[in-house]
Structure formats: C-alpha cells, structure tokens
C-alpha cells in the first residue's frame, strides 16, 4: 500500500482569497492556487483541475504502457494530454484524454482497443467516474 499526500492552505474568501498546495510525498515544493485561474479570469496559478489533469495523464500513460508491454508490444513512447473542463457553478463537466503512442508491431485497430481498455483500467479514471471521460487515441 502506498499513500500519497499533499496539503492545501487557503486564506480569505473564495473569490478574493488565495492559497497554496504543498506536495508532501514527493517534496516537489508548493504551488499557488486561486479562484481567478480556476474561473478563467486571467490568473496564473494552478487549479485543482490542472492537478487532476496531471494525475490523469500520468496514470493513463502508465496503464497503457503496462497493458501494451503485457501484450509483448511495449511502446517506444506514450504521450498523453488530459484536458479537464471546469464550469463555475457546475463543476468538472468532462475530461478529454488525447494520447499519441509509437508502438512497433501493432495495428491502429489493435492500438485503439488497448487505448480504450487503459482508460477503464487506469486507477485515476476509475476514481473519476463521476464525470464523462472522452478518449482520442492516435498510433504514430
């Protein structure tokens, strides 16, 4: 069992306030967070959605790589981008995973099957089942 930890500190109201997120497990340091960035009002700090996107893109890449290696077709590379859409007043309305992978010995159709299965098999995808996750997968 592994437990990963981060903590947040917030000061002030939601709209005028600001905070900081500290990555405890990895000792990466801390990043600022505020409402302006989250609401698309020109802020230049991170958002909870960006942190979810980082976690989802990393987890999905790992899940896909593992599945492909288990098939005897390990990828030369897997590049995944996660776009998490947040609408104030509604919350997270969807996630788009865009993956491009170089996988010698695999057809585009085979890759599409592995890519779709990895979306389901990724632990972060499983944790985010309350939102729609869309996949765009391309074999390069």
Phi and psi in degrees as GROMACS dihedral restraints (atoms count N, CA, C in turn):
[ dihedral_restraints ]
;  ai    aj    ak    al  type     phi  dphi    fc
    3     4     5     6     1  -124.5    20    10
    4     5     6     7     1   136.5    20    10
    6     7     8     9     1  -117.4    20    10
    7     8     9    10     1   123.2    20    10
    9    10    11    12     1  -103.3    20    10
   10    11    12    13     1   138.8    20    10
   12    13    14    15     1  -130.3    20    10
   13    14    15    16     1   143.5    20    10
   15    16    17    18     1  -144.3    20    10
   16    17    18    19     1   160.1    20    10
   18    19    20    21     1  -139.9    20    10
   19    20    21    22     1   154.3    20    10
   21    22    23    24     1  -123.8    20    10
   22    23    24    25     1   144.9    20    10
   24    25    26    27     1  -124.7    20    10
   25    26    27    28     1   132.0    20    10
   27    28    29    30     1  -129.2    20    10
   28    29    30    31     1   141.7    20    10
   30    31    32    33     1  -131.0    20    10
   31    32    33    34     1   133.4    20    10
   33    34    35    36     1    91.7    20    10
   34    35    36    37     1  -174.3    20    10
   36    37    38    39     1   -75.2    20    10
   37    38    39    40     1   171.2    20    10
   39    40    41    42     1   -59.0    20    10
   40    41    42    43     1   -49.9    20    10
   42    43    44    45     1   -73.6    20    10
   43    44    45    46     1   -45.7    20    10
   45    46    47    48     1   -93.5    20    10
   46    47    48    49     1   -15.4    20    10
   48    49    50    51     1   -76.3    20    10
   49    50    51    52     1   179.2    20    10
   51    52    53    54     1  -154.2    20    10
   52    53    54    55     1   161.0    20    10
   54    55    56    57     1  -148.2    20    10
   55    56    57    58     1  -175.8    20    10
   57    58    59    60     1  -144.7    20    10
   58    59    60    61     1   137.7    20    10
   60    61    62    63     1  -111.7    20    10
   61    62    63    64     1   130.1    20    10
   63    64    65    66     1  -114.0    20    10
   64    65    66    67     1   129.7    20    10
   66    67    68    69     1   -87.9    20    10
   67    68    69    70     1   106.4    20    10
   69    70    71    72     1   -83.0    20    10
   70    71    72    73     1   -44.8    20    10
   72    73    74    75     1   -65.0    20    10
   73    74    75    76     1   -43.0    20    10
   75    76    77    78     1   -94.1    20    10
   76    77    78    79     1   -11.0    20    10
   78    79    80    81     1    57.8    20    10
   79    80    81    82     1    32.3    20    10
   81    82    83    84     1   -69.0    20    10
   82    83    84    85     1   -16.2    20    10
   84    85    86    87     1   107.7    20    10
   85    86    87    88     1  -150.1    20    10
   87    88    89    90     1  -134.4    20    10
   88    89    90    91     1   159.4    20    10
   90    91    92    93     1  -135.0    20    10
   91    92    93    94     1   150.6    20    10
   93    94    95    96     1   -84.5    20    10
   94    95    96    97     1   152.7    20    10
   96    97    98    99     1  -141.6    20    10
   97    98    99   100     1   143.1    20    10
   99   100   101   102     1  -155.3    20    10
  100   101   102   103     1   170.5    20    10
  102   103   104   105     1   -70.6    20    10
  103   104   105   106     1   -36.5    20    10
  105   106   107   108     1   -54.8    20    10
  106   107   108   109     1   -46.5    20    10
  108   109   110   111     1   -65.5    20    10
  109   110   111   112     1   -42.3    20    10
  111   112   113   114     1   -65.6    20    10
  112   113   114   115     1   -36.5    20    10
  114   115   116   117     1   -89.5    20    10
  115   116   117   118     1     2.9    20    10
  117   118   119   120     1    73.1    20    10
  118   119   120   121     1    30.1    20    10
  120   121   122   123     1  -102.2    20    10
  121   122   123   124     1    26.2    20    10
  123   124   125   126     1    92.1    20    10
  124   125   126   127     1     9.0    20    10
  126   127   128   129     1   -70.5    20    10
  127   128   129   130     1   163.1    20    10
  129   130   131   132     1  -128.1    20    10
  130   131   132   133     1    37.7    20    10
  132   133   134   135     1  -116.0    20    10
  133   134   135   136     1   176.3    20    10
  135   136   137   138     1   -78.8    20    10
  136   137   138   139     1   174.0    20    10
  138   139   140   141     1  -136.2    20    10
  139   140   141   142     1   160.3    20    10
  141   142   143   144     1   -56.7    20    10
  142   143   144   145     1   -34.4    20    10
  144   145   146   147     1   -68.5    20    10
  145   146   147   148     1   -35.8    20    10
  147   148   149   150     1   -65.9    20    10
  148   149   150   151     1   -37.5    20    10
  150   151   152   153     1   -66.4    20    10
  151   152   153   154     1   -39.2    20    10
  153   154   155   156     1   -63.7    20    10
  154   155   156   157     1   -42.2    20    10
  156   157   158   159     1   -60.9    20    10
  157   158   159   160     1   -41.9    20    10
  159   160   161   162     1   -62.7    20    10
  160   161   162   163     1   -46.9    20    10
  162   163   164   165     1   -63.4    20    10
  163   164   165   166     1   -42.4    20    10
  165   166   167   168     1   -68.9    20    10
  166   167   168   169     1   -43.3    20    10
  168   169   170   171     1   -65.2    20    10
  169   170   171   172     1   -39.0    20    10
  171   172   173   174     1   -67.9    20    10
  172   173   174   175     1   -46.7    20    10
  174   175   176   177     1   -63.5    20    10
  175   176   177   178     1   -44.1    20    10
  177   178   179   180     1   -62.3    20    10
  178   179   180   181     1   -44.6    20    10
  180   181   182   183     1   -59.1    20    10
  181   182   183   184     1   -41.6    20    10
  183   184   185   186     1   -66.6    20    10
  184   185   186   187     1   -43.0    20    10
  186   187   188   189     1   -63.9    20    10
  187   188   189   190     1   -43.3    20    10
  189   190   191   192     1   -65.9    20    10
  190   191   192   193     1   -44.8    20    10
  192   193   194   195     1   -59.2    20    10
  193   194   195   196     1   -42.4    20    10
  195   196   197   198     1   -63.6    20    10
  196   197   198   199     1   -44.6    20    10
  198   199   200   201     1   -64.6    20    10
  199   200   201   202     1   -42.1    20    10
  201   202   203   204     1   -66.0    20    10
  202   203   204   205     1   -41.7    20    10
  204   205   206   207     1   -64.2    20    10
  205   206   207   208     1   -38.6    20    10
  207   208   209   210     1   -63.9    20    10
  208   209   210   211     1   -22.9    20    10
  210   211   212   213     1   -85.4    20    10
  211   212   213   214     1    -5.3    20    10
  213   214   215   216     1    83.8    20    10
  214   215   216   217     1    12.3    20    10
  216   217   218   219     1  -127.2    20    10
  217   218   219   220     1    67.5    20    10
  219   220   221   222     1   -62.9    20    10
  220   221   222   223     1   142.8    20    10
  222   223   224   225     1   -75.2    20    10
  223   224   225   226     1   146.8    20    10
  225   226   227   228     1   -74.3    20    10
  226   227   228   229     1   -35.5    20    10
  228   229   230   231     1  -160.7    20    10
  229   230   231   232     1   151.4    20    10
  231   232   233   234     1  -136.5    20    10
  232   233   234   235     1   122.2    20    10
  234   235   236   237     1  -120.3    20    10
  235   236   237   238     1   117.9    20    10
  237   238   239   240     1  -122.7    20    10
  238   239   240   241     1   132.9    20    10
  240   241   242   243     1  -115.1    20    10
  241   242   243   244     1   135.9    20    10
  243   244   245   246     1  -116.7    20    10
  244   245   246   247     1   125.7    20    10
  246   247   248   249     1  -109.2    20    10
  247   248   249   250     1   112.7    20    10
  249   250   251   252     1  -102.5    20    10
  250   251   252   253     1   119.5    20    10
  252   253   254   255     1   -94.7    20    10
  253   254   255   256     1   127.4    20    10
  255   256   257   258     1  -120.4    20    10
  256   257   258   259     1   130.8    20    10
  258   259   260   261     1  -119.6    20    10
  259   260   261   262     1   117.4    20    10
  261   262   263   264     1   -53.3    20    10
  262   263   264   265     1   134.2    20    10
  264   265   266   267     1    89.5    20    10
  265   266   267   268     1   -18.4    20    10
  267   268   269   270     1  -115.1    20    10
  268   269   270   271     1   -36.6    20    10
  270   271   272   273     1   102.2    20    10
  271   272   273   274     1  -156.0    20    10
  273   274   275   276     1   -75.7    20    10
  274   275   276   277     1   122.6    20    10
  276   277   278   279     1  -105.7    20    10
  277   278   279   280     1    -7.3    20    10
  279   280   281   282     1   170.7    20    10
  280   281   282   283     1   162.2    20    10
  282   283   284   285     1  -133.6    20    10
  283   284   285   286     1   130.7    20    10
  285   286   287   288     1  -111.0    20    10
  286   287   288   289     1   119.7    20    10
  288   289   290   291     1   -98.0    20    10
  289   290   291   292     1   125.7    20    10
  291   292   293   294     1  -117.7    20    10
  292   293   294   295     1   117.9    20    10
  294   295   296   297     1  -123.4    20    10
  295   296   297   298     1   137.8    20    10
  297   298   299   300     1  -128.0    20    10
  298   299   300   301     1   128.1    20    10
  300   301   302   303     1  -138.8    20    10
  301   302   303   304     1   145.4    20    10
  303   304   305   306     1  -104.2    20    10
  304   305   306   307     1   115.0    20    10
  306   307   308   309     1  -133.5    20    10
  307   308   309   310     1    97.6    20    10
  309   310   311   312     1   -60.7    20    10
  310   311   312   313     1   138.6    20    10
  312   313   314   315     1    83.3    20    10
  313   314   315   316     1    12.2    20    10
  315   316   317   318     1  -123.3    20    10
  316   317   318   319     1   138.9    20    10
  318   319   320   321     1   -82.2    20    10
  319   320   321   322     1   164.5    20    10
  321   322   323   324     1   -61.2    20    10
  322   323   324   325     1   -38.3    20    10
  324   325   326   327     1   -66.1    20    10
  325   326   327   328     1   -43.6    20    10
  327   328   329   330     1   -62.3    20    10
  328   329   330   331     1   -42.7    20    10
  330   331   332   333     1   -61.7    20    10
  331   332   333   334     1   -42.4    20    10
  333   334   335   336     1   -58.9    20    10
  334   335   336   337     1   -38.1    20    10
  336   337   338   339     1   -66.3    20    10
  337   338   339   340     1   -46.5    20    10
  339   340   341   342     1   -62.3    20    10
  340   341   342   343     1   -40.3    20    10
  342   343   344   345     1   -63.4    20    10
  343   344   345   346     1   -43.7    20    10
  345   346   347   348     1   -66.3    20    10
  346   347   348   349     1   -41.4    20    10
  348   349   350   351     1   -65.1    20    10
  349   350   351   352     1   -37.2    20    10
  351   352   353   354     1   -66.1    20    10
  352   353   354   355     1   -32.1    20    10
  354   355   356   357     1   -61.9    20    10
  355   356   357   358     1   -39.2    20    10
  357   358   359   360     1   -76.0    20    10
  358   359   360   361     1   -36.8    20    10
  360   361   362   363     1   -81.4    20    10
  361   362   363   364     1   -13.6    20    10
  363   364   365   366     1   -69.9    20    10
  364   365   366   367     1   124.4    20    10
  366   367   368   369     1   -59.0    20    10
  367   368   369   370     1   -32.7    20    10
  369   370   371   372     1   -70.2    20    10
  370   371   372   373     1   -40.1    20    10
  372   373   374   375     1   -57.8    20    10
  373   374   375   376     1   -43.4    20    10
  375   376   377   378     1   -62.1    20    10
  376   377   378   379     1   -38.3    20    10
  378   379   380   381     1   -71.2    20    10
  379   380   381   382     1   -21.3    20    10
  381   382   383   384     1  -104.1    20    10
  382   383   384   385     1    27.0    20    10
  384   385   386   387     1   -66.0    20    10
  385   386   387   388     1    -7.5    20    10
  387   388   389   390     1   -77.6    20    10
  388   389   390   391     1    -2.7    20    10
  390   391   392   393     1  -130.6    20    10
  391   392   393   394     1   161.6    20    10
  393   394   395   396     1   -78.8    20    10
  394   395   396   397     1   126.7    20    10
  396   397   398   399     1  -113.4    20    10
  397   398   399   400     1   120.6    20    10
  399   400   401   402     1  -107.5    20    10
  400   401   402   403     1   146.5    20    10
  402   403   404   405     1  -124.6    20    10
  403   404   405   406     1   134.7    20    10
  405   406   407   408     1  -124.9    20    10
  406   407   408   409     1   106.5    20    10
  408   409   410   411     1  -116.2    20    10
  409   410   411   412     1   132.7    20    10
  411   412   413   414     1  -131.9    20    10
  412   413   414   415     1   127.4    20    10
  414   415   416   417     1   -87.8    20    10
  415   416   417   418     1   124.1    20    10
